[in-house]
Amino acid sequence: MPTDTDTVVCPGSYDPVTFGHIDIITRAARVFDNVIVAVVGQPVRKQKTLFSTEERCSFIEDEVEKLGNVQVKSFDNLVVDFARENSAKAILKGLRAISDFEYEFEMNQLNRKMAPDIESIYMMSAAEFSFLSSSGVKEMAMFGGDLTGLVPPKVAQRLEEAARR
């Protein structure tokens, strides 16, 4: 059984999950004994999600089922409170570009103020995913773009269905 120092939370909206997200989660699973993918119910800084919380969790569960040390949970509170509730000592986020850094730097300072006992850790995106964002994928889907290699097949199918509505 992992101890509390072995648990990390990877929060996000995952609307939808991309192969960039899966890469960060997979790499985190190699570093930490226990990874909790925390899917926020309704993000504050983004518009209403395209997919329900349950569907977003299901997409991720399908992709991480082969990783024995990854759990997927939804949350609707402060990420530091969620981390405490799950005995995590760290929050891990992926960084793609300078714009990600600026936002995450601000969030780190706020989280540190509220919960100095929970560390923020950042993992750089793999080069092949450094351009990949959920919002970009959704836009591509709306205009009929090829999503191969960007999102899992089930996600691509659901995006195509949503685009036809």
N, C-alpha and C positions, 0 to 999 in steps of 0.2 A: 504494500500500500504506500503510495507516494506521501511524503511529508509536505507540510505547507510551503516549504522553500522550493519544492519541486513543481509547483503549479503556477501556470501563467494563463492569463486571460487574453484572448485575441478578439477585441470588440470591433463591431462594424455593422453597417446596414446590410451589406451583402445583397444588394438589390440591382442586379443579380450577382451571385458569386461568379467570379471569373477564374481563369487558370492562374492569374497573378495571385489572387487570394489563396488558391489551393497550394501554390508554390510556397507562400509564406507559412501557411499552416503546416505543410509537410516538413519544411525545414525546422519550424519550431518544435515539431514532434521528435526530431532527432536531437534537439538540445535539452528539452525539458521532459521530465517524467510524466507530467500530466498537462495537457493543453485543453482549455475550455474555449471553444469558439462561441463567443457571446453575440447573439443576433439581437440588435436593438429593435424593440417593437415598432416604434414610430420615431424616426430620427428628427431631431429638432432643427438642424441646419439644412435639411433637404425637404423637398416637397413630399407629398404622400407617396408611399412606396408603390411600385407597380405590382409586386407580389406580396401576398400575405406573409406574416411572420412564420406560420406553419410551413408554407411552401418554401420559403427561403431556407429554413432549417432543414427541410427534407432534401433540397438540392445539395446542401453541404454534407449531410449525413451520407448520401449516396457516394460522394467523392472521398470521404475519409473513413469509410467502414473498414478498409484494410489496415488502417492505423489503429492499433489497439489502445493507444494512450490519448485519444482525442474524443472529447464529448462536445455535443452541440446543445446549447441552451439559449433560450430567449430571455431578455430582460427589459424592464421598463423603469429603471431607476438610474442613479448616478453610477457610472462604471466603477468608481472606487468602492462604492457600497456593494455592488455586485461582486467585485473581487474579494472583499472581506467576507461576504456571505459564503463564498466558495473556497475560503482559506488560501487564496492566491496572494503571493507577495509581489507579483509583477503584472504589468499590462504590456503586451507586445503589440506594436503597430508596424506595418510595412510603410516604407517611404519610397516614392517614385521620383519626385522632383522637388525643386526648391519650394514650390507652392505648398506641397505636402508638409515640408519642414516648417514653414511659417505657421501653418495652422496647428500642427502637432506641438510646436514649441509653446504656443499659447495654452493649449490644453494641458501640457505637462506642468506648466506653472500653476494653473488652477487646481489640477489634481494633487500636486505636491502640497499646495496650501491646505487642501481638505484632508489629505491622507499622506503625510510625510513617510509613513511606514510602507507604502506601496510604491515600488519603483516603476518607472517607465523605461521600456527597452524598445529600441528601433532596429528593424532589419531592412536593409536596402533591397529593393526589388531586383530580381534577376533582369539582366539586360533585355531579354526578349519580351519582358512584361512591363518595362518601364513606361510605356506609352498607354497601357491598358487601364481603362476605368469603366466602372459600371455604367456611368452616364453616357460615355462614348459608345459602349456596346448597345445600349438601348436606342440611341440615335441611329446607329448603323442598322439595327433591326427594323426600325420604323421606315427606313428608306430601302429595305430589301438587300442590305449588304450581306456578304458572306461572313458568318460568325465562326467558321471552322478554325480551330486552334486558339480561340479566344475564350470560349465558355464550353462547359460540358454539353454533350448532345441534348440531354433533357432540357437544359436551360435554353439552348438555341431553339428547340421546338416550341417551348412556351413563349419565347420572345416573338417568334414568327406568328403564333396564334394571336398574341396581343396586338401585333402590328396590323393584323387583318381586321380588327374590330373597329 
